[in-house]
Amino acid sequence: MNSKKARDLIQQIYTDQLVKADDYKRYYYFQGQIKLLLENKPDDALFFFNRAFNQYVVSQTDVYGILCIIGISKSYLMKGALERVRIYAEQAVEMLENSDPLAMADFQVELQIYNHLAGILFELKDYEGAIKYAQLAIDEAIDKQSLYLLDALYFILGRAEHALHRENALQDLTVAKTLALIRHHPEIIVQVDQQLAE
Protein backbone atom coordinates (compact mmCIF):
# COMPACT_ATOMS: atom_id res chain seq x y z
CA MET A 1 0.00 0.00 0.00
CA ASN A 2 1.43 3.40 -0.93
CA SER A 3 1.58 6.29 1.50
CA LYS A 4 -1.15 8.36 -0.17
CA LYS A 5 -3.58 5.45 -0.04
CA ALA A 6 -2.69 4.93 3.62
CA ARG A 7 -3.40 8.61 4.27
CA ASP A 8 -6.79 8.35 2.56
CA LEU A 9 -7.71 5.35 4.71
CA ILE A 10 -6.60 6.98 7.96
CA GLN A 11 -8.47 10.19 7.12
CA GLN A 12 -11.69 8.16 6.98
CA ILE A 13 -11.30 7.27 10.67
CA TYR A 14 -12.85 9.57 13.28
CA THR A 15 -11.80 9.57 16.91
CA ASP A 16 -15.34 8.78 18.07
CA GLN A 17 -14.95 5.44 16.26
CA LEU A 18 -11.96 4.52 18.42
CA VAL A 19 -12.46 2.49 21.58
CA LYS A 20 -9.17 1.31 23.09
CA ALA A 21 -6.17 3.38 24.19
CA ASP A 22 -4.04 1.40 21.73
CA ASP A 23 -6.33 2.51 18.89
CA TYR A 24 -5.89 6.17 19.84
CA LYS A 25 -2.12 5.75 20.17
CA ARG A 26 -1.79 4.26 16.70
CA TYR A 27 -4.20 6.77 15.21
CA TYR A 28 -2.31 9.80 16.54
CA TYR A 29 1.06 8.28 15.66
CA PHE A 30 0.03 7.69 12.03
CA GLN A 31 -1.53 11.15 11.82
CA GLY A 32 1.89 12.48 12.87
CA GLN A 33 3.57 10.43 10.14
CA ILE A 34 1.15 11.80 7.54
CA LYS A 35 1.77 15.39 8.62
CA LEU A 36 5.54 14.87 8.61
CA LEU A 37 6.17 12.71 5.55
CA LEU A 38 3.33 13.57 3.19
CA GLU A 39 2.37 17.12 4.10
CA ASN A 40 5.69 18.52 5.34
CA LYS A 41 4.01 20.05 8.39
CA PRO A 42 6.39 19.39 11.28
CA ASP A 43 4.44 21.50 13.79
CA ASP A 44 1.28 19.48 13.17
CA ALA A 45 3.33 16.27 13.32
CA LEU A 46 4.74 17.32 16.71
CA PHE A 47 1.21 17.78 18.05
CA PHE A 48 0.17 14.25 17.04
CA PHE A 49 3.39 12.52 18.13
CA ASN A 50 3.29 14.27 21.50
CA ARG A 51 -0.37 13.44 21.97
CA ALA A 52 0.24 9.76 21.22
CA PHE A 53 3.29 9.61 23.48
CA ASN A 54 2.05 11.64 26.44
CA GLN A 55 -1.49 10.29 26.63
CA TYR A 56 -1.34 6.72 25.38
CA VAL A 57 2.19 5.31 25.77
CA VAL A 58 2.19 3.81 29.26
CA SER A 59 5.22 1.49 29.19
CA GLN A 60 8.93 1.87 28.49
CA THR A 61 8.70 -1.31 26.42
CA ASP A 62 5.95 0.07 24.15
CA VAL A 63 7.45 0.22 20.66
CA TYR A 64 5.14 3.15 19.84
CA GLY A 65 6.95 5.12 22.53
CA ILE A 66 10.21 4.99 20.64
CA LEU A 67 8.44 5.50 17.30
CA CYS A 68 6.87 8.70 18.67
CA ILE A 69 10.18 9.98 20.07
CA ILE A 70 11.86 9.33 16.72
CA GLY A 71 8.96 11.11 15.01
CA ILE A 72 9.43 14.11 17.30
CA SER A 73 13.16 14.14 16.58
CA LYS A 74 12.55 13.99 12.82
CA SER A 75 9.98 16.80 13.08
CA TYR A 76 12.54 19.04 14.77
CA LEU A 77 15.09 18.01 12.13
CA MET A 78 12.70 19.25 9.44
CA LYS A 79 12.42 22.53 11.38
CA GLY A 80 16.23 22.80 11.67
CA ALA A 81 16.15 22.79 15.50
CA LEU A 82 19.24 20.60 15.89
CA GLU A 83 19.58 20.91 19.67
CA ARG A 84 16.06 19.58 20.10
CA VAL A 85 16.79 16.85 17.55
CA ARG A 86 19.77 15.84 19.68
CA ILE A 87 17.73 15.77 22.92
CA TYR A 88 15.10 13.45 21.44
CA ALA A 89 17.66 11.30 19.63
CA GLU A 90 19.45 10.79 22.96
CA GLN A 91 16.11 9.86 24.54
CA ALA A 92 15.47 7.30 21.78
CA VAL A 93 18.93 5.77 22.28
CA GLU A 94 18.36 5.65 26.04
CA MET A 95 15.00 3.93 25.54
CA LEU A 96 16.63 1.33 23.31
CA GLU A 97 19.49 0.69 25.71
CA ASN A 98 17.59 0.69 29.02
CA SER A 99 14.64 -1.46 28.06
CA ASP A 100 13.68 -3.83 25.30
CA PRO A 101 10.93 -2.10 23.31
CA LEU A 102 11.85 -4.09 20.20
CA ALA A 103 11.39 -7.50 21.82
CA MET A 104 7.80 -7.72 20.64
CA ALA A 105 8.21 -5.51 17.57
CA ASP A 106 7.58 -6.62 14.05
CA PHE A 107 10.87 -7.21 12.19
CA GLN A 108 10.18 -4.42 9.69
CA VAL A 109 9.31 -1.97 12.47
CA GLU A 110 12.60 -2.82 14.18
CA LEU A 111 14.53 -2.07 10.98
CA GLN A 112 12.59 1.18 10.50
CA ILE A 113 13.55 2.32 14.00
CA TYR A 114 17.23 1.56 13.45
CA ASN A 115 17.13 3.18 9.99
CA HIS A 116 15.49 6.39 11.25
CA LEU A 117 17.80 6.60 14.23
CA ALA A 118 20.90 6.05 12.06
CA GLY A 119 19.71 8.80 9.70
CA ILE A 120 19.07 11.25 12.54
CA LEU A 121 22.46 10.56 14.12
CA PHE A 122 24.12 11.07 10.73
CA GLU A 123 22.47 14.49 10.42
CA LEU A 124 23.77 15.30 13.91
CA LYS A 125 27.27 14.34 12.70
CA ASP A 126 27.36 11.44 15.16
CA TYR A 127 28.85 9.21 12.50
CA GLU A 128 29.84 6.42 14.89
CA GLY A 129 26.27 6.27 16.21
CA ALA A 130 24.90 6.24 12.65
CA ILE A 131 27.22 3.36 11.77
CA LYS A 132 26.24 1.46 14.91
CA TYR A 133 22.49 1.52 14.22
CA ALA A 134 22.80 1.05 10.45
CA GLN A 135 25.01 -2.00 11.05
CA LEU A 136 22.59 -3.42 13.65
CA ALA A 137 19.77 -3.21 11.12
CA ILE A 138 21.88 -4.64 8.30
CA ASP A 139 22.87 -7.59 10.48
CA GLU A 140 19.21 -8.19 11.38
CA ALA A 141 18.10 -8.03 7.74
CA ILE A 142 20.84 -10.41 6.62
CA ASP A 143 19.99 -12.76 9.48
CA LYS A 144 16.35 -12.80 8.31
CA GLN A 145 17.43 -13.04 4.64
CA SER A 146 15.50 -9.87 3.85
CA LEU A 147 16.25 -7.00 1.48
CA TYR A 148 13.91 -4.69 3.41
CA LEU A 149 15.54 -1.22 3.77
CA LEU A 150 18.99 -2.66 2.99
CA ASP A 151 19.71 -0.12 0.24
CA ALA A 152 18.86 2.81 2.54
CA LEU A 153 20.85 1.29 5.41
CA TYR A 154 23.96 0.69 3.30
CA PHE A 155 23.65 4.26 2.01
CA ILE A 156 23.69 5.69 5.54
CA LEU A 157 26.52 3.33 6.47
CA GLY A 158 28.59 4.34 3.43
CA ARG A 159 27.99 8.07 3.98
CA ALA A 160 28.98 7.85 7.64
CA GLU A 161 32.11 5.85 6.77
CA HIS A 162 32.94 8.39 4.05
CA ALA A 163 32.64 11.21 6.59
CA LEU A 164 35.13 9.34 8.78
CA HIS A 165 37.44 8.66 5.79
CA ARG A 166 37.13 4.89 6.11
CA GLU A 167 38.25 2.64 3.29
CA ASN A 168 35.08 0.54 3.13
CA ALA A 169 32.86 3.58 2.40
CA LEU A 170 33.12 3.07 -1.38
CA GLN A 171 32.25 -0.60 -1.08
CA ASP A 172 29.17 0.07 1.06
CA LEU A 173 27.96 2.89 -1.21
CA THR A 174 28.32 0.54 -4.19
CA VAL A 175 26.30 -2.12 -2.34
CA ALA A 176 23.64 0.54 -1.62
CA LYS A 177 23.42 1.42 -5.32
CA THR A 178 23.23 -2.23 -6.40
CA LEU A 179 20.46 -2.94 -3.89
CA ALA A 180 18.60 0.21 -4.94
CA LEU A 181 18.69 -1.00 -8.55
CA ILE A 182 17.28 -4.37 -7.46
CA ARG A 183 14.59 -2.76 -5.27
CA HIS A 184 13.72 -0.06 -7.84
CA HIS A 185 14.55 2.94 -5.63
CA PRO A 186 15.82 5.57 -8.09
CA GLU A 187 16.06 8.28 -5.40
CA ILE A 188 18.74 6.28 -3.57
CA ILE A 189 20.62 5.64 -6.83
CA VAL A 190 20.72 9.39 -7.50
CA GLN A 191 21.91 10.13 -3.94
CA VAL A 192 24.63 7.47 -4.13
CA ASP A 193 25.84 8.84 -7.47
CA GLN A 194 26.00 12.35 -5.96
CA GLN A 195 27.96 11.02 -2.97
CA LEU A 196 30.39 9.11 -5.21
CA ALA A 197 30.95 12.23 -7.33
CA GLU A 198 32.18 14.22 -4.31
Wavefront OBJ file of the C-alpha trace (Angstrom):
o trace
v 0.000 0.000 0.000
v 1.432 3.403 -0.934
v 1.576 6.287 1.500
v -1.146 8.364 -0.174
v -3.580 5.446 -0.045
v -2.685 4.929 3.622
v -3.401 8.615 4.270
v -6.792 8.350 2.562
v -7.714 5.349 4.707
v -6.599 6.980 7.962
v -8.465 10.189 7.117
v -11.687 8.158 6.980
v -11.295 7.270 10.667
v -12.848 9.569 13.278
v -11.805 9.571 16.908
v -15.339 8.776 18.071
v -14.955 5.439 16.262
v -11.962 4.518 18.417
v -12.462 2.493 21.579
v -9.169 1.310 23.090
v -6.175 3.383 24.188
v -4.042 1.401 21.731
v -6.331 2.512 18.894
v -5.892 6.171 19.840
v -2.125 5.746 20.166
v -1.790 4.260 16.705
v -4.202 6.774 15.212
v -2.309 9.800 16.536
v 1.061 8.284 15.658
v 0.035 7.686 12.033
v -1.529 11.145 11.825
v 1.886 12.478 12.871
v 3.574 10.434 10.142
v 1.151 11.796 7.539
v 1.767 15.395 8.622
v 5.542 14.868 8.611
v 6.169 12.705 5.555
v 3.333 13.573 3.187
v 2.366 17.116 4.102
v 5.693 18.522 5.342
v 4.014 20.046 8.395
v 6.392 19.391 11.284
v 4.442 21.496 13.790
v 1.279 19.484 13.165
v 3.330 16.275 13.323
v 4.735 17.318 16.709
v 1.206 17.783 18.047
v 0.169 14.253 17.037
v 3.394 12.515 18.127
v 3.294 14.274 21.498
v -0.370 13.435 21.973
v 0.236 9.758 21.224
v 3.287 9.611 23.476
v 2.050 11.644 26.437
v -1.489 10.291 26.629
v -1.335 6.721 25.378
v 2.189 5.307 25.772
v 2.189 3.805 29.257
v 5.218 1.487 29.193
v 8.931 1.870 28.486
v 8.696 -1.314 26.421
v 5.947 0.065 24.147
v 7.449 0.218 20.663
v 5.143 3.153 19.838
v 6.955 5.120 22.528
v 10.214 4.992 20.637
v 8.443 5.501 17.295
v 6.869 8.699 18.674
v 10.180 9.979 20.074
v 11.863 9.334 16.723
v 8.958 11.110 15.006
v 9.426 14.109 17.305
v 13.159 14.135 16.578
v 12.548 13.985 12.815
v 9.981 16.799 13.084
v 12.540 19.037 14.769
v 15.085 18.008 12.132
v 12.702 19.253 9.444
v 12.422 22.531 11.385
v 16.228 22.800 11.672
v 16.146 22.791 15.495
v 19.235 20.604 15.889
v 19.581 20.907 19.667
v 16.056 19.576 20.100
v 16.790 16.848 17.550
v 19.770 15.843 19.677
v 17.733 15.771 22.919
v 15.095 13.454 21.443
v 17.664 11.296 19.625
v 19.447 10.791 22.959
v 16.109 9.863 24.539
v 15.470 7.304 21.782
v 18.930 5.775 22.281
v 18.364 5.646 26.038
v 14.998 3.933 25.540
v 16.634 1.332 23.306
v 19.495 0.694 25.707
v 17.592 0.690 29.023
v 14.635 -1.457 28.057
v 13.678 -3.826 25.301
v 10.933 -2.098 23.305
v 11.852 -4.087 20.197
v 11.388 -7.499 21.820
v 7.801 -7.724 20.642
v 8.208 -5.513 17.574
v 7.575 -6.625 14.046
v 10.865 -7.212 12.189
v 10.182 -4.423 9.693
v 9.312 -1.971 12.470
v 12.602 -2.822 14.182
v 14.525 -2.068 10.975
v 12.586 1.182 10.503
v 13.549 2.315 14.004
v 17.231 1.561 13.445
v 17.133 3.178 9.990
v 15.486 6.393 11.252
v 17.804 6.600 14.229
v 20.902 6.051 12.061
v 19.709 8.798 9.699
v 19.068 11.245 12.544
v 22.460 10.556 14.120
v 24.117 11.067 10.727
v 22.469 14.495 10.423
v 23.771 15.302 13.910
v 27.273 14.337 12.701
v 27.364 11.443 15.164
v 28.853 9.206 12.500
v 29.840 6.424 14.890
v 26.275 6.272 16.205
v 24.899 6.238 12.649
v 27.223 3.360 11.772
v 26.237 1.456 14.908
v 22.489 1.517 14.218
v 22.798 1.046 10.453
v 25.011 -2.002 11.050
v 22.589 -3.416 13.653
v 19.773 -3.210 11.123
v 21.881 -4.642 8.302
v 22.869 -7.593 10.478
v 19.206 -8.189 11.382
v 18.097 -8.028 7.737
v 20.841 -10.405 6.620
v 19.992 -12.764 9.475
v 16.351 -12.802 8.309
v 17.426 -13.044 4.638
v 15.498 -9.871 3.854
v 16.250 -7.003 1.484
v 13.913 -4.687 3.406
v 15.539 -1.222 3.774
v 18.994 -2.657 2.986
v 19.708 -0.116 0.240
v 18.855 2.811 2.544
v 20.845 1.294 5.405
v 23.960 0.695 3.302
v 23.651 4.257 2.007
v 23.689 5.689 5.536
v 26.525 3.332 6.466
v 28.585 4.341 3.430
v 27.988 8.073 3.983
v 28.983 7.853 7.643
v 32.105 5.853 6.769
v 32.938 8.387 4.047
v 32.637 11.212 6.592
v 35.134 9.335 8.784
v 37.441 8.662 5.791
v 37.126 4.890 6.114
v 38.245 2.639 3.291
v 35.083 0.540 3.126
v 32.862 3.583 2.398
v 33.120 3.072 -1.382
v 32.249 -0.601 -1.081
v 29.168 0.074 1.057
v 27.965 2.885 -1.208
v 28.325 0.536 -4.190
v 26.295 -2.118 -2.337
v 23.643 0.538 -1.620
v 23.422 1.419 -5.320
v 23.232 -2.232 -6.399
v 20.458 -2.943 -3.895
v 18.604 0.214 -4.943
v 18.693 -0.998 -8.551
v 17.281 -4.366 -7.458
v 14.592 -2.765 -5.270
v 13.717 -0.058 -7.842
v 14.548 2.937 -5.632
v 15.818 5.572 -8.094
v 16.056 8.277 -5.399
v 18.745 6.281 -3.566
v 20.616 5.641 -6.828
v 20.722 9.394 -7.496
v 21.906 10.127 -3.935
v 24.632 7.467 -4.126
v 25.838 8.839 -7.465
v 25.998 12.348 -5.956
v 27.956 11.017 -2.972
v 30.385 9.105 -5.213
v 30.947 12.227 -7.329
v 32.176 14.216 -4.308
l 1 2 3 4 5 6 7 8 9 10 11 12 13 14 15 16 17 18 19 20 21 22 23 24 25 26 27 28 29 30 31 32 33 34 35 36 37 38 39 40 41 42 43 44 45 46 47 48 49 50 51 52 53 54 55 56 57 58 59 60 61 62 63 64 65 66 67 68 69 70 71 72 73 74 75 76 77 78 79 80 81 82 83 84 85 86 87 88 89 90 91 92 93 94 95 96 97 98 99 100 101 102 103 104 105 106 107 108 109 110 111 112 113 114 115 116 117 118 119 120 121 122 123 124 125 126 127 128 129 130 131 132 133 134 135 136 137 138 139 140 141 142 143 144 145 146 147 148 149 150 151 152 153 154 155 156 157 158 159 160 161 162 163 164 165 166 167 168 169 170 171 172 173 174 175 176 177 178 179 180 181 182 183 184 185 186 187 188 189 190 191 192 193 194 195 196 197 198
